[in-house]
Amino acid sequence: MSDSRRSTPLQVFWALLAASGLVAVGATASQVDPGRFFDQIFANPAVATLTLDLLVLGVGVVVFVVVEASRLGMRHPWLWAVLAVPLPGAFLVPLFFVLRERTLRADMSSD
């Protein structure tokens, strides 16, 4: 296997973080009452603060991911914005970083 195809420690870290995010958020999300979801995310000022902070942060991250994926020539960069709706950011962002690292590594080895 060529060096550019081997996973780096950073890629392994991002992959483990993605898997952890998917499991942790998925397990918690399975306990949410879908009919009361929007009531619950603004249930009190502390929860509303976290909700709004993560929402604004999430919009910025999605824009960064789409622009960065496009800049690096990754396929279907718009797909990241679409996937940000049903998938947790705790999974999607680390997954993007795994694929970004692979793209950067492949670009370096082709030079």
C-alpha positions in Angstrom: 0.0 0.0 0.0 1.4 3.4 -0.9 2.1 6.0 1.8 -0.7 8.3 0.5 -3.3 5.5 1.0 -2.3 4.7 4.6 -4.3 6.4 7.3 -2.4 8.9 9.4 -2.8 9.3 13.1 -4.8 12.5 12.5 -7.2 10.6 10.1 -7.7 7.9 12.7 -8.4 10.5 15.4 -11.0 12.2 13.1 -12.6 8.8 12.3 -12.8 7.8 15.9 -14.3 11.2 16.8 -16.9 10.8 13.9 -17.9 7.3 15.2 -18.1 8.6 18.8 -20.3 11.5 17.6 -22.6 9.3 15.7 -23.1 6.9 18.5 -23.4 9.5 21.3 -25.7 11.8 19.5 -27.7 8.9 18.0 -28.2 7.3 21.4 -29.4 10.6 22.8 -31.6 11.5 19.8 -33.4 8.2 20.1 -34.8 9.4 23.4 -36.2 12.7 22.1 -40.0 13.1 21.6 -40.2 14.3 18.0 -43.5 16.1 18.8 -41.8 18.2 21.5 -38.4 18.7 20.0 -38.7 22.4 19.2 -40.3 23.1 22.6 -37.4 21.3 24.3 -34.6 23.0 22.6 -35.8 26.3 23.9 -37.1 25.0 27.2 -35.0 27.4 29.4 -32.4 30.1 28.8 -29.5 27.7 29.3 -30.7 25.3 26.7 -31.7 28.1 24.4 -28.2 29.6 24.7 -26.6 26.3 23.7 -29.1 25.8 20.9 -28.5 29.2 19.3 -24.8 29.0 19.8 -24.6 25.6 18.0 -27.0 26.8 15.3 -24.9 29.8 14.4 -21.7 27.8 14.7 -23.2 25.1 12.6 -24.1 27.5 9.8 -20.6 28.8 9.7 -19.1 25.3 9.7 -21.4 24.2 6.9 -20.3 27.2 4.8 -16.7 26.4 5.5 -17.1 22.7 4.6 -18.8 23.4 1.3 -16.2 26.1 0.3 -13.3 24.0 1.4 -14.5 20.9 -0.3 -15.0 22.9 -3.5 -11.6 24.5 -3.2 -9.9 21.1 -2.8 -11.8 19.6 -5.7 -13.7 17.1 -3.6 -16.7 15.7 -5.4 -20.2 17.0 -4.7 -19.3 19.7 -2.2 -22.9 20.8 -1.9 -23.8 17.4 -0.5 -22.2 18.4 2.8 -24.9 21.1 3.2 -27.7 18.6 2.4 -26.3 16.0 4.8 -26.0 18.6 7.6 -29.8 18.6 8.0 -30.4 14.9 8.9 -27.0 14.0 10.3 -25.4 15.2 13.5 -22.5 17.7 13.2 -20.6 15.7 15.8 -20.4 13.0 13.1 -20.4 15.0 9.9 -17.6 17.5 10.7 -15.0 14.9 11.8 -16.0 12.8 8.7 -15.3 15.8 6.5 -11.9 16.2 8.2 -11.0 12.6 7.5 -11.8 13.0 3.8 -10.1 16.4 3.7 -6.9 14.9 5.1 -7.0 12.2 2.5 -7.5 14.7 -0.3 -4.7 16.9 1.0 -2.4 13.9 1.3 -3.3 12.6 -2.1 -2.6 16.0 -3.6 0.8 16.2 -1.9 1.8 12.7 -3.1 0.8 13.6 -6.7 3.1 16.7 -6.8 
